Amino acid sequence: MLISTFCMNEDFDGAVQVVREMLERSMSPDSAILSELCHRLRQCGREKLVMELCKDIEARRLMPEGFEESRGIPA
């Protein structure tokens, strides 16, 4: 919910920070919310940040089921 609020307010850095804090607590982000965040980041030209975030999620084995990392949308 918090991530969606950051996205609605176009505070993508805040949303990314929340995801990173979730990862530190070994919590997997919701697939739909992660997809929305990745899509919005790509719209802003921040592809590198999307790739870094997905890499961090994969490294911790917390990639949500149904999320297709290469496209940033649910499979």
DSSP file (Angstrom, degrees, kcal/mol; ACC not computed):
  #  RESIDUE AA STRUCTURE BP1 BP2  ACC     N-H-->O    O-->H-N    N-H-->O    O-->H-N    TCO  KAPPA ALPHA  PHI   PSI    X-CA   Y-CA   Z-CA
    1    1 A M     >        0   0    0      0, 0.0     4,-2.0     0, 0.0     5,-0.1   0.000 360.0 360.0 360.0 -43.9    0.0    0.0    0.0
    2    2 A L  H  >  +     0   0    0      1,-0.2     4,-2.2     2,-0.2     5,-0.2   0.895 360.0  52.0 -63.7 -40.1    2.8    2.4    0.9
    3    3 A I  H  > S+     0   0    0      1,-0.2     4,-2.3     2,-0.2    -1,-0.2   0.916 108.4  51.3 -63.3 -42.8    4.6    1.7   -2.4
    4    4 A S  H  > S+     0   0    0      1,-0.2     4,-2.7     2,-0.2    -1,-0.2   0.885 108.2  52.4 -61.2 -39.1    1.4    2.4   -4.4
    5    5 A T  H  X S+     0   0    0     -4,-2.0     4,-1.8     2,-0.2    -1,-0.2   0.918 108.7  49.4 -64.4 -43.4    1.0    5.7   -2.5
    6    6 A F  H  <>S+     0   0    0     -4,-2.2     5,-3.1     1,-0.2    -2,-0.2   0.921 112.3  48.9 -59.9 -43.0    4.6    6.7   -3.4
    7    7 A C  H ><5S+     0   0    0     -4,-2.3     3,-1.7     1,-0.2    -2,-0.2   0.911 108.0  53.1 -64.2 -42.3    3.9    5.8   -7.1
    8    8 A M  H 3<5S+     0   0    0     -4,-2.7    -1,-0.2     1,-0.3    -2,-0.2   0.854 112.1  45.8 -61.6 -33.3    0.7    7.8   -7.2
    9    9 A N  T 3<5S-     0   0    0     -4,-1.8    -1,-0.3    -5,-0.2    -2,-0.2   0.329 115.6-119.2 -90.0   7.1    2.6   10.8   -5.9
   10   10 A E  T < 5 +     0   0    0     -3,-1.7     2,-1.0     1,-0.2    -3,-0.2   0.787  70.0 138.5  58.2  31.2    5.4   10.1   -8.4
   11   11 A D     >< +     0   0    0     -5,-3.1     4,-1.7    -6,-0.2    -1,-0.2  -0.681  16.3 161.1-101.0  75.4    7.9    9.6   -5.6
   12   12 A F  H  >  +     0   0    0     -2,-1.0     4,-2.5     1,-0.2     5,-0.2   0.812  69.1  58.6 -71.3 -30.5    9.6    6.7   -7.2
   13   13 A D  H  > S+     0   0    0      2,-0.2     4,-2.1     1,-0.2    -1,-0.2   0.903 106.9  49.1 -63.7 -39.6   12.8    7.0   -5.1
   14   14 A G  H  > S+     0   0    0      2,-0.2     4,-2.0     1,-0.2    -2,-0.2   0.901 110.7  50.1 -64.3 -41.1   10.6    6.7   -2.0
   15   15 A A  H  X S+     0   0    0     -4,-1.7     4,-2.2     2,-0.2    -2,-0.2   0.909 110.3  49.7 -64.0 -42.5    8.9    3.6   -3.4
   16   16 A V  H  X S+     0   0    0     -4,-2.5     4,-2.6     1,-0.2    -1,-0.2   0.898 108.7  53.5 -63.4 -40.1   12.3    2.0   -4.2
   17   17 A Q  H  X S+     0   0    0     -4,-2.1     4,-2.3     2,-0.2    -1,-0.2   0.903 107.8  50.4 -61.9 -41.1   13.5    2.8   -0.7
   18   18 A V  H  X S+     0   0    0     -4,-2.0     4,-2.3     2,-0.2    -1,-0.2   0.923 110.4  49.7 -62.7 -43.6   10.4    1.0    0.7
   19   19 A V  H  X S+     0   0    0     -4,-2.2     4,-2.3     1,-0.2    -2,-0.2   0.925 110.7  49.8 -60.8 -44.0   11.1   -2.1   -1.5
   20   20 A R  H  X S+     0   0    0     -4,-2.6     4,-1.9     1,-0.2    -1,-0.2   0.886 109.8  50.6 -63.5 -37.9   14.8   -2.1   -0.4
   21   21 A E  H  X S+     0   0    0     -4,-2.3     4,-1.0     2,-0.2    -1,-0.2   0.880 109.0  52.4 -66.4 -36.7   13.7   -1.9    3.3
   22   22 A M  H ><>S+     0   0    0     -4,-2.3     5,-2.8     1,-0.2     3,-0.6   0.919 107.8  51.6 -61.7 -43.2   11.3   -4.8    2.7
   23   23 A L  H ><5S+     0   0    0     -4,-2.3     3,-1.9     1,-0.3    -2,-0.2   0.881 103.7  57.1 -62.5 -38.6   14.2   -6.8    1.2
   24   24 A E  H 3<5S+     0   0    0     -4,-1.9    -1,-0.3     1,-0.3    -2,-0.2   0.791 109.3  46.7 -61.6 -27.0   16.3   -6.2    4.2
   25   25 A R  T <<5S-     0   0    0     -4,-1.0    -1,-0.3    -3,-0.6    -2,-0.2   0.229 119.9-112.6 -97.7  12.2   13.5   -7.8    6.3
   26   26 A S  T < 5 +     0   0    0     -3,-1.9     2,-0.5     1,-0.2    -3,-0.2   0.845  68.8 145.7  58.3  37.5   13.3  -10.7    3.8
   27   27 A M      < -     0   0    0     -5,-2.8    -1,-0.2    -8,-0.1    -2,-0.1  -0.904  45.1-136.0-106.0 131.7    9.9   -9.6    2.7
   28   28 A S        -     0   0    0     -2,-0.5    35,-0.1    -3,-0.1     3,-0.1  -0.711  21.5-124.3 -86.0 131.8    8.9  -10.2   -0.9
   29   29 A P        -     0   0    0      0, 0.0     2,-0.1     0, 0.0    -1,-0.0  -0.389  35.7 -92.0 -71.0 154.6    7.1   -7.2   -2.6
   30   30 A D     >  -     0   0    0      1,-0.1     4,-2.7    -2,-0.1     5,-0.2  -0.425  30.9-130.0 -64.9 138.2    3.7   -7.8   -4.2
   31   31 A S  H  > S+     0   0    0      1,-0.2     4,-2.4     2,-0.2     5,-0.2   0.905 105.1  47.6 -58.8 -46.2    4.0   -8.8   -7.9
   32   32 A A  H  > S+     0   0    0      2,-0.2     4,-2.2     1,-0.2    -1,-0.2   0.902 114.5  45.9 -65.6 -41.3    1.4   -6.2   -9.1
   33   33 A I  H  > S+     0   0    0      2,-0.2     4,-2.5     1,-0.2    -2,-0.2   0.904 112.7  49.9 -69.4 -41.1    2.9   -3.4   -7.1
   34   34 A L  H  X S+     0   0    0     -4,-2.7     4,-2.7     2,-0.2     5,-0.2   0.897 110.4  51.6 -63.2 -39.3    6.4   -4.2   -8.2
   35   35 A S  H  X S+     0   0    0     -4,-2.4     4,-2.6    -5,-0.2    -2,-0.2   0.922 109.8  49.0 -61.6 -44.8    5.2   -4.3  -11.8
   36   36 A E  H  X S+     0   0    0     -4,-2.2     4,-2.6     2,-0.2     5,-0.2   0.931 112.3  48.3 -60.8 -46.1    3.6   -0.9  -11.4
   37   37 A L  H  X S+     0   0    0     -4,-2.5     4,-2.5     1,-0.2    -2,-0.2   0.934 112.9  47.1 -61.4 -47.3    6.8    0.5   -9.9
   38   38 A C  H  X S+     0   0    0     -4,-2.7     4,-2.4     1,-0.2    -1,-0.2   0.907 112.5  50.3 -62.4 -41.5    9.1   -1.0  -12.6
   39   39 A H  H  X S+     0   0    0     -4,-2.6     4,-2.0    33,-0.3    -1,-0.2   0.936 112.4  46.2 -61.6 -46.8    6.7    0.3  -15.4
   40   40 A R  H  X S+     0   0    0     -4,-2.6     4,-1.1     1,-0.2    -2,-0.2   0.882 111.6  51.7 -66.5 -37.9    6.7    3.8  -13.9
   41   41 A L  H  <>S+     0   0    0     -4,-2.5     5,-2.6    -5,-0.2     3,-0.4   0.910 109.1  50.7 -63.9 -41.5   10.4    3.9  -13.5
   42   42 A R  H ><5S+     0   0    0     -4,-2.4     3,-1.7     1,-0.2     5,-0.2   0.881 104.5  57.4 -64.0 -37.3   10.9    2.8  -17.1
   43   43 A Q  H 3<5S+     0   0    0     -4,-2.0    -1,-0.2     1,-0.3    -2,-0.2   0.818 106.5  50.5 -61.0 -29.7    8.6    5.6  -18.2
   44   44 A C  T 3<5S-     0   0    0     -4,-1.1    -1,-0.3    -3,-0.4    -2,-0.2   0.366 122.6-107.4 -89.4   4.2   11.0    8.0  -16.5
   45   45 A G  T < 5S+     0   0    0     -3,-1.7     3,-0.3    -4,-0.1    -3,-0.2   0.763  80.3 130.4  78.5  24.8   14.0    6.5  -18.2
   46   46 A R     >< +     0   0    0     -5,-2.6     4,-1.7     1,-0.2     3,-0.4  -0.261  13.7 138.8-108.2  46.3   15.3    4.8  -15.1
   47   47 A E  H  >  +     0   0    0      1,-0.2     4,-2.5    -5,-0.2    -1,-0.2   0.858  69.2  58.5 -56.4 -39.7   15.9    1.3  -16.6
   48   48 A K  H  > S+     0   0    0     -3,-0.3     4,-2.4     1,-0.2    -1,-0.2   0.900 104.9  49.9 -60.9 -40.9   19.2    0.9  -14.8
   49   49 A L  H  > S+     0   0    0     -3,-0.4     4,-2.6     2,-0.2    -1,-0.2   0.896 109.3  52.2 -64.8 -39.9   17.4    1.4  -11.4
   50   50 A V  H  X S+     0   0    0     -4,-1.7     4,-2.7     1,-0.2     5,-0.2   0.938 110.7  47.3 -59.8 -46.8   14.8   -1.3  -12.4
   51   51 A M  H  X S+     0   0    0     -4,-2.5     4,-2.2     1,-0.2    -2,-0.2   0.896 112.5  49.2 -64.3 -40.2   17.6   -3.7  -13.3
   52   52 A E  H  X S+     0   0    0     -4,-2.4     4,-2.3     2,-0.2    -1,-0.2   0.918 112.3  48.5 -63.6 -43.4   19.4   -3.1  -10.1
   53   53 A L  H  X S+     0   0    0     -4,-2.6     4,-2.4     2,-0.2    -2,-0.2   0.931 112.5  47.2 -63.9 -46.3   16.3   -3.5   -8.0
   54   54 A C  H  X S+     0   0    0     -4,-2.7     4,-2.7     1,-0.2    -1,-0.2   0.880 110.8  53.0 -62.9 -37.8   15.4   -6.8   -9.8
   55   55 A K  H  X S+     0   0    0     -4,-2.2     4,-2.5    -5,-0.2    -1,-0.2   0.915 109.6  48.5 -63.6 -42.8   18.9   -8.0   -9.3
   56   56 A D  H  X S+     0   0    0     -4,-2.3     4,-1.4     2,-0.2    -2,-0.2   0.909 112.2  48.9 -62.8 -42.5   18.7   -7.3   -5.6
   57   57 A I  H  <>S+     0   0    0     -4,-2.4     5,-2.6     1,-0.2     6,-0.4   0.928 113.4  46.3 -64.4 -45.1   15.4   -9.1   -5.3
   58   58 A E  H ><5S+     0   0    0     -4,-2.7     3,-1.5     1,-0.2    -2,-0.2   0.898 107.4  57.4 -64.0 -40.6   16.7  -12.1   -7.2
   59   59 A A  H 3<5S+     0   0    0     -4,-2.5    -1,-0.2     1,-0.3    -2,-0.2   0.839 110.9  43.4 -60.5 -32.8   19.9  -12.2   -5.2
   60   60 A R  T 3<5S-     0   0    0     -4,-1.4    -1,-0.3    -3,-0.2    -2,-0.2   0.415 112.2-123.0 -91.2   1.3   17.8  -12.5   -2.0
   61   61 A R  T < 5S+     0   0    0     -3,-1.5    -3,-0.2    -4,-0.2    -2,-0.1   0.890  76.9 122.5  57.9  42.6   15.5  -15.0   -3.7
   62   62 A L      < +     0   0    0     -5,-2.6    -4,-0.2    -6,-0.1    -1,-0.1   0.134  23.4 140.3-118.9  17.7   12.5  -12.8   -3.0
   63   63 A M        -     0   0    0     -6,-0.4     3,-0.1    -5,-0.1   -35,-0.1  -0.469  58.0-116.2 -64.1 125.1   11.2  -12.4   -6.6
   64   64 A P    >   -     0   0    0      0, 0.0     3,-1.7     0, 0.0     2,-0.1  -0.337  31.7-101.0 -65.7 144.1    7.4  -12.5   -6.3
   65   65 A E  T 3  S+     0   0    0      1,-0.2   -34,-0.2     9,-0.1     3,-0.1  -0.395 107.8  26.6 -63.6 136.7    5.7  -15.4   -8.1
   66   66 A G  T 3  S+     0   0    0      1,-0.3     9,-4.2    -2,-0.1     2,-0.6   0.407  89.1 124.8  91.0  -2.1    4.2  -14.3  -11.5
   67   67 A F  E <   -A   74   0A   0     -3,-1.7     2,-0.9     7,-0.3    -1,-0.3  -0.820  49.0-154.9 -95.5 124.1    6.6  -11.4  -12.0
   68   68 A E  E >>> -A   73   0A   0      5,-2.5     4,-2.4    -2,-0.6     3,-1.2  -0.833   7.2-164.4 -99.3 100.5    8.5  -11.5  -15.2
   69   69 A E  T 345S+     0   0    0     -2,-0.9    -1,-0.2     1,-0.3   -15,-0.1   0.823  81.0  59.4 -56.2 -40.3   11.7   -9.5  -14.4
   70   70 A S  T 345S+     0   0    0      1,-0.2    -1,-0.3     2,-0.1   -19,-0.0   0.798 120.5  27.2 -65.5 -26.5   12.8   -8.9  -18.0
   71   71 A R  T <45S-     0   0    0     -3,-1.2    -1,-0.2     2,-0.2    -2,-0.2   0.622  98.8-130.5-107.6 -17.9    9.6   -7.1  -18.8
   72   72 A G  T  <5S+     0   0    0     -4,-2.4   -33,-0.3     1,-0.3    -3,-0.2   0.748  73.3 103.6  73.8  22.8    8.7   -5.8  -15.4
   73   73 A I  E   <S-A   68   0A   0     -5,-1.1    -5,-2.5   -35,-0.1    -1,-0.3  -0.933  82.6 -86.1-132.7 157.9    5.1   -7.1  -15.7
   74   74 A P  E      A   67   0A   0      0, 0.0    -7,-0.3     0, 0.0    -8,-0.1  -0.334 360.0 360.0 -61.5 143.9    3.3  -10.1  -14.3
   75   75 A A              0   0    0     -9,-4.2    -8,-0.1     0, 0.0    -9,-0.1   0.454 360.0 360.0 -76.8 360.0    3.8  -13.3  -16.3
